[in-house]
């Protein structure tokens, strides 16, 4: 074998490895960018979902407060009527 044959393959291997390494880094960077975009979209959807849940909870709180007010007024009217009937002169 000639001496050129022995020196060429390691050089070719290094060139091929460098090419492979460059392509791999590029693909990894593309995948990282894709994952970042997907994660940002997911965070946006999650934030919107949480805002919707918070809005529904606030609406339920308002509804509960109104029901409590109606119940309290009804109880006060009943108590006032009962007291008036019990204490009126006969």
C-alpha positions in Angstrom: 0.0 0.0 0.0 1.1 3.5 -0.6 1.5 6.1 2.1 -1.2 8.3 0.6 -3.8 5.6 1.2 -3.0 5.5 4.9 -3.2 9.2 5.4 -6.4 9.8 3.4 -8.9 7.7 5.3 -8.3 9.4 8.7 -8.6 12.7 7.0 -11.7 11.6 5.2 -13.1 10.3 8.4 -12.4 13.6 10.2 -14.1 15.5 7.3 -17.1 13.2 7.4 -17.4 13.4 11.1 -17.2 17.2 11.0 -19.9 17.2 8.4 -22.0 14.8 10.5 -21.4 16.9 13.6 -22.4 20.1 11.8 -25.6 18.5 10.5 -26.4 17.1 13.9 -25.9 20.4 15.6 -28.2 22.1 13.0 -30.9 19.4 13.5 -30.7 19.8 17.3 -31.0 23.5 17.0 -34.0 23.1 14.7 -35.6 20.7 17.2 -34.9 23.0 20.1 -36.5 25.9 18.2 -39.6 23.7 17.4 -39.9 22.7 21.0 -39.6 26.3 22.2 -42.5 27.3 19.8 -44.6 24.4 20.9 -44.0 25.1 24.6 -44.9 28.8 24.1 -48.1 27.8 22.3 -48.9 25.4 25.2 -48.2 28.0 27.8 -50.5 30.4 26.0 -53.3 27.9 25.8 -52.8 27.0 29.5 -52.9 30.7 30.5 -56.1 31.2 28.5 -57.6 28.1 30.2 -56.6 29.4 33.6 -58.2 32.8 32.9 -61.4 31.1 31.8 -61.5 29.0 35.0 -60.8 32.1 37.1 -63.7 33.9 35.3 -66.0 31.0 36.0 -65.1 30.9 39.6 -65.7 34.6 40.0 -69.1 34.1 38.4 -69.9 31.3 40.8 -68.9 33.5 43.7 -71.2 36.2 42.6 -74.0 33.7 42.1 -73.4 32.3 45.6 -73.3 35.7 47.2 -76.7 36.6 45.6 -78.2 33.3 46.8 -76.9 34.0 50.3 -78.4 37.5 50.2 -81.8 36.2 49.2 -81.6 33.5 51.9 -80.7 36.1 54.5 -83.5 38.5 53.5 -85.9 35.6 53.6 -84.8 34.5 57.0 -85.1 38.1 58.3 -88.6 38.5 56.9 -89.6 35.2 58.5 -88.1 36.2 61.8 -89.7 39.6 61.7 -93.1 38.1 60.8 -92.8 35.4 63.5 -91.8 38.0 66.1 -94.7 40.3 65.1 -97.2 37.4 65.3 -95.8 36.2 68.7 -95.7 39.7 70.3 -98.8 41.3 69.0 -101.5 42.1 71.5 -104.5 39.7 71.6 
